[in-house]
Amino acid sequence: MILQTYGLLQESAMFYRRATELAPADFRWIYYLALVEADQGQCDQASSNFRRALRIKSDYLAAKLRLANCLLASADWEASRKLYTEILKRDPVNPNA
C-alpha cells in the first residue's frame, strides 16, 4: 500500500498479485489490485478483479462503484447503468453514483 501511495503502481500491482496468490480468498488484496489496475487504465483486468472481490464481499459499495466506473470507461453502458442503479437503491444520496 505504501508503494501505491507514492504512485508506484506497477510495483504495487506486482505485490498485490503475489498477495492474491498467497491468500486468494482475502478481499483486500484483490480489491487493491483492482484499484491499481483501474488507476493504470487497465479497466478490463480491473473489472475482472473487482468482480472477484465482490464475490467475496458482495455488499461493498465502493467496489461496486469502481466496477461501474470501469464498465463505463469500457463502454459497457448497460452493465454500468445496472450497477449505478443498484448503488443508488442502496445509497440514494451517494454523490458518486
N, C-alpha and C positions, 0 to 999 in steps of 0.2 A: 504494500500500500504506500510505502514511503516513495518508492520509485514512481508510482502513478502520480503522487502529489507533486513531484518535481518534473512531471511531463515526460518521463522516460517510459513511454507507452509500450514500445516493442519489448523492452526488458521486463516490464510488468506482465505483459501477456505471456512471456515465456515462463515466468514463475507461477502465474495463476494456472496456466495449462498444466504444469507439473503438479500443482496442488490438487487440481481436479482429478489427476491420475491417481494420486495417493489417497484422496478422500472423495470418491465420485458421488457420494450422497450428501456432501456438505454444500448447502445452498450458497454460502457466501463466496466461495472460490469460483463457482460457475457464474454467479452474478457479477462479481468483479471482472472476470474475464470478458463477459459480455459488454460491460461498461467500457472497458478499454477498446474492444473491437469496434464498438459504436463510435467512440471518440476518434478512432482512426479511419472512420468511413467504411468499415467492413460490415455493412448492415446485414448482408446475408448470413454471415457467420455469427454476428451478434444476435440476430433474430433466433437462430438455432439455439444458442446458449441461453437466451432469455427464456425460451420455451422449456429448455431443460431445467432451468432454475424454478420456473413456475410449476413444473411437475412435482417439485419437492415442497414448495411453499406457495400454493396456488392463490392465497389471499394477499400477496404482497403487491400493493398497488403501484409502487414505484417501478417494479419490474414490468408490470403490465403497461404502464405509461411509456417506459423506454422502448418496449417492444412495439407499441403502437407508433411511436416516433420513427423507429427503424422501418416498419412496414410502410409508413407514409413516404419516407425518403426513397424506398424501393419501388414506389408507385403501385403498391398493393392497396389500392384505395378502399376496397370493400372490407378487407380484414382489419385495416387500421380503423375504419369507421365503426366496426363492431366493437373493437376494444375500447375506443374512446367512449362509445355509448355505454358500455358496461361499467367503465370507470366512473362516468357521471352518475349512473344509477346508484352506485355505492357511495360516491362522494360528490354530491351535487354542486358543491362550492369549490371544487378543485379548479384552480385557475389555469392549470396546465393541460387539462383535458378539454 
